[in-house]
Amino acid sequence: MVLYKSSRGISPSVSFQQALLSGYAPDGGLYLPETLPSLGKEQLKAWAKLSYMELLQTMLPLFVSPTEITVEEIKGECISFASAEQTTVL
């Protein structure tokens, strides 16, 4: 499972869903992945050729456990949100 820790290092590690829904950690820090994937030069070059949607489908599974969001969900609902036309300016 991919876990997220506080940038301040005081709060306990949490899942992706917990980090996403809580925003800030209880100690006021930002949630960051405990570990980052090792990416080679060739992989980065290959990613440079991907569309935004393809890149999302490739990168999200590196940071979200499949028990929380499945690959099918990433390819479906999550990606459709990213491709939705933005009509509201915040």
matplotlib code that plots the C-alpha trace (Angstrom):
import matplotlib.pyplot as plt

x = [0.0, 1.2, 1.4, 1.6, 3.5, 3.3, 6.0, 6.4, 7.0, 4.9, 1.5, 1.2, 1.3, -2.1, -3.5, -4.1, -7.8, -7.2, -4.6, -6.9, -9.9, -8.2, -6.1, -3.5, -2.0, -3.1, 0.4, -0.3, 2.0, 1.3, 1.0, 3.8, 4.4, 6.6, 8.7, 9.0, 9.3, 12.7, 12.3, 15.0, 15.9, 14.4, 11.1, 11.0, 11.7, 8.9, 6.5, 7.3, 5.5, 2.3, -0.8, -2.1, -4.6, -2.0, 0.4, -2.3, -3.1, 0.6, 1.6, -1.4, -0.9, 2.6, 1.1, -2.2, -2.7, -4.8, -6.9, -8.0, -8.5, -8.2, -6.5, -10.0, -11.3, -8.2, -8.8, -12.5, -13.9, -10.8, -9.6, -13.1, -12.9, -9.6, -10.9, -14.1, -14.4, -13.6, -16.4, -16.1, -13.3, -12.3]
y = [0.0, 3.5, 5.6, 9.3, 11.1, 14.6, 17.1, 18.0, 14.4, 14.3, 12.8, 9.1, 7.9, 7.5, 6.0, 8.0, 8.3, 9.6, 12.1, 13.3, 13.7, 15.3, 17.9, 18.9, 16.4, 17.0, 18.5, 21.2, 19.6, 18.6, 14.9, 13.5, 9.9, 8.0, 6.8, 8.0, 5.7, 5.4, 6.6, 6.1, 8.5, 6.2, 6.0, 9.8, 10.1, 7.6, 9.5, 12.7, 11.2, 10.4, 12.5, 14.0, 11.2, 8.5, 10.1, 10.2, 6.5, 5.7, 7.8, 7.6, 3.8, 4.7, 6.9, 5.1, 1.6, -0.6, -1.5, 2.1, 3.0, 0.3, 0.7, 0.4, 3.3, 5.3, 4.6, 5.3, 7.8, 9.5, 10.2, 11.3, 14.0, 15.2, 15.4, 17.3, 20.8, 23.4, 26.0, 27.4, 29.8, 29.6]
z = [0.0, -0.8, 2.3, 2.8, 5.6, 6.9, 5.7, 9.3, 10.3, 13.4, 12.3, 11.5, 7.9, 6.1, 2.9, -0.3, 0.5, 4.0, 2.8, 0.0, 2.1, 5.1, 3.2, 5.8, 8.3, 11.9, 12.6, 9.9, 7.3, 3.8, 2.9, 0.7, -0.5, 1.9, -1.0, -4.6, -7.5, -9.2, -12.8, -15.4, -18.2, -20.8, -19.0, -18.7, -22.5, -23.2, -21.0, -22.9, -25.9, -24.0, -24.1, -20.8, -20.4, -21.1, -18.7, -15.9, -16.6, -16.3, -13.3, -10.9, -10.2, -8.9, -6.1, -5.4, -4.1, -6.4, -3.3, -3.0, -6.7, -9.3, -12.6, -14.3, -12.2, -13.1, -16.7, -16.5, -14.0, -12.9, -16.4, -17.6, -14.9, -16.1, -19.7, -18.7, -20.1, -17.5, -17.5, -14.0, -13.1, -9.4]

ax = plt.figure().add_subplot(projection="3d")
ax.plot(x, y, z, "-o")
ax.set_aspect("equal")
plt.show()
